[in-house]
């Protein structure tokens, strides 16, 4: 039996309806923020533990450059590679959405999805508010450790970006959050058609980890046509692009068009998630839960 949303909420028309709808999800954000701040110790410990791989990365890349006996690889000096890897930590802080896709798929499989169908809540808006609260709590809690890390490693940064570039970097990080959210949500919606998506998620996330530039700058990929291909995909905006903007590796005249492309991919994944949600409800049966 197919299950459509059980409630038929009377939409509030006009400006008052929009304000009331926004206020509802702002309250959800506030409540979620209070909940997430209860785990600030876990956030802090997790942040510190994430710094440990940076130590091995510094020694690894030092050995790579000394072994190659070169000062630059694809336009990146040793210091710039380390600075890039440090900035990728910030990129992933915004764009990573651990557990989102798996959680949506689990709710579909277990029947818990029906709570979004019998209450005047939009699934996407609710999850977005919750994830925003999670990111705010995580960033606020881990700010001091990251400031300390960047203070210790500031010698790896050859140049300081201009104020305009700094603002564009912040904008790219905010957009990375939305892109990461809607990408993961799209994957979660596949739970309407797949009983178990964990193996699929592992494959996608492994590929994403590599082609997003998390391990090293995409510019170092050989052959060059493969690097160009990776830069055409949306995944670069999750890790590589914000870091490259900060380091000045993206020509100034290309930054705004690339941010426009980032916005385009956000809209694509938002629309895809919305379409999958609508079609998925037509075949959804609320067993269990």
Helices and strands as residue ranges (DSSP letters): H 14-37, H 40-68, E 72-73, E 76-77, H 78-95, H 100-110, G 112-116, H 123-152, G 154-156, H 163-189, G 190-192, H 198-211, G 218-220, H 224-230, G 234-238, H 240-247, H 252-281
